[in-house]
Structure formats: structure tokens, C-alpha cells
């Protein structure tokens, strides 16, 4: 993943850029948007533990961007980025899982 060099987000530029006949396309970052996790009822009913996990996952764009930048800067594989996240951001992911699962993950990381 490579971050593109873009100007800061500008609503007017973004609106023009979205039009096929934009007279003056201009660099503009993308707006920050909410990302939602959607699961089928079959998951909710057949895999309630996974469903509960997916309900709890929340991640701020800024934190995700920093994590991806760390991986890029350090030229590491996604598995190593995941391990870095688990080791260094327990305050985030521990809210997503039951305590006994968090304890097992922490033990495994040591």
C-alpha cells in the first residue's frame, strides 16, 4: 500500500472531481467517512461469538493510517503489522474480545 501525495480535502474540489464533466479537476484528499461492518443474519444466528466480535470492532482512520504507515516504513509483512498492533495497542483491541481471549492473545505474543 502506498499513500498518494494529495492536497488536503476540499469539499468544492471533491464535488467537482466527482463529476464526469468537471471543468478543472484538482487534487484533493478523500473525505473521512464512516465504515460500517455488515453481517448476514446467518452469521448472527450460526456464529454468535464472531458476530459479537464484529459488533465491537471500532478503529479510527487516523490510527489505522499510522499503523499502515508503520508497516510501510518498516517494510514488514501484514502478519508483522498485526503483531505490532496486538502488542502495542491493547487498549483498543482488548475491548473487542472477552477477557479470557485477550489473556490468551497476550500470552501468545510474549
Buried (B, 14 or more C-beta within 10 A) or exposed (E): EEEEEEEEEBEEBBEBBEEEEEEEEEEBBEEEEEEEEEEEEEEBEEEEEEBEBBEEEEBEEEEEEEBBEBBEEEEBEEEEBEBBBBEEBBEBBBEBBEEEBBEEBEEEEE
